[in-house]
Amino acid sequence: MEFEAFLLSLGTSAFIFLVLMFLFTWLSRRPGNVSIYYPNRILKGMDPWEGSSLTRNPFTWIREAFTSSEQDVVKLSGVDTAVYFVFLSTVLRIFALSSLLILPILLPLAATDNSIKNTRNEADTTSKGTISQLDNLSMANITRKSSRLWGFLGAVYWISLVTYFMLWKAYKHVSTLRAQALMSADVIPEQFAILVRDIPSPPNGQTQKEFIDSFFRDIYPETFYLSLVITENSKVNKIWKGLEGYKKKLARAEAIFAATSTRPTNKTGLLGLVGEKLDSIEYYTDLINESMAKLETEQKKVLAEKQQTAAIVFFTDRVTAALAAQSLHSQMVDTWTVTEAPEPRQIIWENLKIKFFTRLIRQYLIYFIVAVTILFYMIPIAFVSAITTLDNLQKAIPFIKPVAKITFIRTVLESYLPQIALIIFLAMLPKFLMFLSKSEGIPSRSHAVRASSGKYFYFSVLNVFIGVTLAGSLFDNLKALQQKPNSIVTVLATSLPKNATFFLTYVALKFFVGYGLELSRIKPLIIFHLKKKYLCKTEAEVKEAWYPGDLSYATRVPSDMLILTITFCYSVIAPLILVFGVIYFGLGWLILRNQALKVYVPSYESYGRMWPHIHTRILAALLLFQVVMFGYLGVKLFVWATFLVPLIVTSLIFGFVCRRKFYSGFQHTALEVACRKLKQSPDLEEIFKSFIPHSLSTHKPEDHLFKGAMSRYQDYAAISAA
Amino acid sequence: MEFEAFLLSLGTSAFIFLVLMFLFTWLSRRPGNVSIYYPNRILKGMDPWEGSSLTRNPFTWIREAFTSSEQDVVKLSGVDTAVYFVFLSTVLRIFALSSLLILPILLPLAATDNSIKNTRNEADTTSKGTISQLDNLSMANITRKSSRLWGFLGAVYWISLVTYFMLWKAYKHVSTLRAQALMSADVIPEQFAILVRDIPSPPNGQTQKEFIDSFFRDIYPETFYLSLVITENSKVNKIWKGLEGYKKKLARAEAIFAATSTRPTNKTGLLGLVGEKLDSIEYYTDLINESMAKLETEQKKVLAEKQQTAAIVFFTDRVTAALAAQSLHSQMVDTWTVTEAPEPRQIIWENLKIKFFTRLIRQYLIYFIVAVTILFYMIPIAFVSAITTLDNLQKAIPFIKPVAKITFIRTVLESYLPQIALIIFLAMLPKFLMFLSKSEGIPSRSHAVRASSGKYFYFSVLNVFIGVTLAGSLFDNLKALQQKPNSIVTVLATSLPKNATFFLTYVALKFFVGYGLELSRIKPLIIFHLKKKYLCKTEAEVKEAWYPGDLSYATRVPSDMLILTITFCYSVIAPLILVFGVIYFGLGWLILRNQALKVYVPSYESYGRMWPHIHTRILAALLLFQVVMFGYLGVKLFVWATFLVPLIVTSLIFGFVCRRKFYSGFQHTALEVACRKLKQSPDLEEIFKSFIPHSLSTHKPEDHLFKGAMSRYQDYAAISAA
């Protein structure tokens, strides 16, 4: 790819970004779109705009994002979101502070050398085949063994030190953030409960529930409150879901009737297309009554007969719950295992019954599957990367040829094709990884998100970054690797400079087009308006159409991490990338701040438990960077490259120290945190009820009286099941 | 070494054993020796002999050992000793059960083949240079690629399966043993306390003690009892030790005066040899009074000014203490770190103040030092092993030559020299390793013993076993290793058979002479009688002279482990060693049972916390055996050797599963164990007092009143120190 193509690609991206920004400014001011651009504020019962929509300055959102405090974010979007912003700002600071010293020193150092002109050594250029202006600003332009390499070595040190410093500060900050949230004087239901798994079979004459109660009452005679035995709910859930569906359809039929004054009808056969024609309102009312009866029977059956080997145990105070969640209850570690209870809304109910060693086996099996997936995805990625160069496409699909001759289209295709292929490819993966993570037997959604985002990170670094880098000269590299299997670092280091332009374009595409689409919300907007016009009949259906969902960390964090890894690894080889990194994380911070405050609604709260994972992965990226630089300085025949070894060791020690100092505070609730006084004594009945799944609690959500009876009923049913 | 030398060495060992047994039978019946052969029973206030000493059958002790139950051992010598016997009997069972199948199958398989006669391949013989009858019974006599090797492969599987089965049973048993002991209805002081380290500096205006008390009172408002702040005691300890010394000397002077009616005198100068001559009784009385005053001043000063950043915190019930010991107290993991409190008698007081990261650094530093020690001890051991062959000695010390020509002496020297050199060499090490382990900052003696015995194990396996094996043909091996650095397993496997006779002799020496000396207690007996006759004047001094000490696991367990490793590794190559292994662990069980019941007095109780370490090391030895067999079957060009790979993986999985299932139960006190009811409500005042060090509690141990005041005083002093 030539320099012009790079500039053009940048220009196109910037142009798309400007168009999207304009669309956002225009669309977000129209009252009809308010539920797309301000759903979080609406759901929180706030005024979407503080002022009038017409007199608003189009850049108000920027001011609002900048003036919002961390506490605003916590209040409107939870601790997890605030932690995500700590991540964005930390990385932004790392790159900004790094460039402050690196750009003014390394760019002149590189520009005034002339290795490329002199040697015309292909292995040293940053573009494939041809030489571009970008190369003159990169390490490729430095002569081998040159003492200028000291500057680049120093830059690695500078970036590393800045990273350690910022990470340390951030970890401390997030730790405080988490502690403050957990200290909350408000009642957080899950702080009064623990999750108990691997409960052994009760002795003869005792029900599961009696057994659990007597076990915990022996240990906590004064603070044990109640236990909620986990049940096998698949059937009752199905009935309940059916019921909810019928209710919606009934509401819809009634809305149509109210609007058109003709009673709607529907057919009972396949997809409502064939079969008898019936009055919808009557039909669904009948179905609802039928389901309600079924639900009640099944509910009784579930509570009496389908008790599993897990339970949620409630205590009368937070300290006991925090103590209990951290302590060994049984001499045999694979029975009565305890953990902190997850939030009710994020419990993965069907995983709770999975046994200790089954969970372990599943976990390792899935690690193995992921490893295999990572390994074998590399092959198609390499092919995609090879095929999507235009020359290869022309050979494969001849009719493209005339189109490709138009210079403009040609350059656009040349600059975007590989990146687009890559992005599509990666979009297919997260669901698969999430499915795998849930299969591990993880009890909560936030934990599954962490597990899946970890897998996605290693996947994207290994496949996208290393894969693309090596694939550029796949066959040469394979040959080299066969001869010297230990030289993977050297091969990677030599291949890196050739792909600098590719990754510069990739980052630019991500921030211009990616964040442009993010802010303008074109896709949700169009879908919402289509649904509203043609499908939605009831208020509930309209709300469902605009409901924004959450920030979806499972894909967002790893994708940021990939940009971070790329920026780290090129920060010294092609320092210009630091500018792109700063823009990516700066723009990201700004735009997502707006989205967090106004758009997305968090679907769970894990009080920043994501942070240690983010921290470890930033360090992993730094380590990769240091190793790659060690290799590349070696390629440049710079003997002092060995000076990087202590830095690599420092990174490992830094990671170890951070883990020892901070990690347990994220795994457990520290007692000094749990012992803070509450505003008022907790309503334990309410806490208990919040953990009962919808399908078991009641079929009339308004009927509080009945709900109370249910929880009592459950006790009764469990005891009488003996 | 020739076969005759081996037989002679066995014979000599057996003869020494018989002599020692006879001495034991004779000496142990004499009433004057009762405090050497029955000290544990005397100290427990029991009758040393149940019947009369004269009518006693000389083999009664064997019957008594066999009929004693595990509960007897627990009662007389504690859980740790019982666990040690579980270890001995488990290994005994492994070897006995293994030989049952292996000896009748492998010995004929080996004896009827004739690889040695046919090939005269030196690398395949079990003795160095010459061929002996022993070789015919070993794997060395099996022809390469022979299908008989299937039998040997099967034997590896058999031994491994037997080991897994026995280890699993033993771990379960020990786990129950530990739980039962911890469930005890008697008050165990340390079950009511936790050890808190890394306490941050108190805020202004608070003393360390106030700060600690308020921190724990916030978290445990109802169950917190008191805290005991750790103090810097080196000076007060010194004064107290001086005082105790003077008291002993005064008692001694008084005893002399009572016996001889002349007032004893002593000189004040160097070693009591020079200087002024004084009346001893007056002199020591003066010194005692002086020290008492000094002690009291220093005690006040210590309590007021020398408070450290650690404390022992007491609770009013066991469950809270067990919960607290397992839970994270501070959001920052390196402050307020908690562990279960060790027994008062085994606390290493001066280690408690060491800070979190200092402990970590010390730990890794010491691992490094131990690794270096292991590596560099190998060199002198190799030399010892090379020099102590008789031929080399003759060259080095020519005047040995005439003596060495006498056949008898020659054979004795030939068979014992290397072993004796080895034993002396290893005797120098334990103190050094114990010093290193204590320097890690470990808070209790039992933990230090575990740490040091672990180091000793890896040391002895790596240096003695592998070292001696490889040193036999050091230079050949070094050459081989230089060419193929990955071939360490193969080199080890080829060298093993050559050393079979050496290790057979080593094991025999250990059980005949080692256990003979153990049972007959010749050395303590002689020392006791000498001391009693020439040195001891007071009753206390006599008791000190016969006080037996404990089983000293720090050296005993690793030395058993070395025998275990040797037996494992040769069990298939030279199956005869299984017989020796069975005798070693059988005889060991019998003789140590007698010693545990009658002689040794445990100096601490860790409730079997040693077991997981023993377990892991037995598995490590098994793994080494499997790897070595994989190598040796490879040397025999047996392609099916790969069938051992699944076995090696199984060992790793077995270890992992055991660790997950059982280990936490040894690390912590499970709550189902801690929640058992006590016989009576605990005397918390007494529990608190038991943790006050002697030097701080009082200078008159009988004065209970003063003791009570002291603990109150401590509260007072700490508070008034603000």
Interface residues (C-beta under 8 A of the other chain):
Chain A: S175 T176 R178 A179 F215 D218 I219 Y220 V319 A322 L323 A324 Q326 S327 L328 H329 S330 Q331 M332 V333 D334 W336 F356 F357 L360 V657 R660 K661 F662 Y663 S664 G665 Q667 H668 T669 A670 L671 E672 V673 A674 C675
Chain B: S175 T176 R178 A179 F215 D218 I219 Y220 V319 A322 L323 A324 Q326 S327 L328 H329 S330 Q331 M332 V333 D334 W336 F356 F357 L360 V657 R660 K661 F662 Y663 S664 G665 Q667 H668 T669 A670 L671 E672 V673 A674 C675
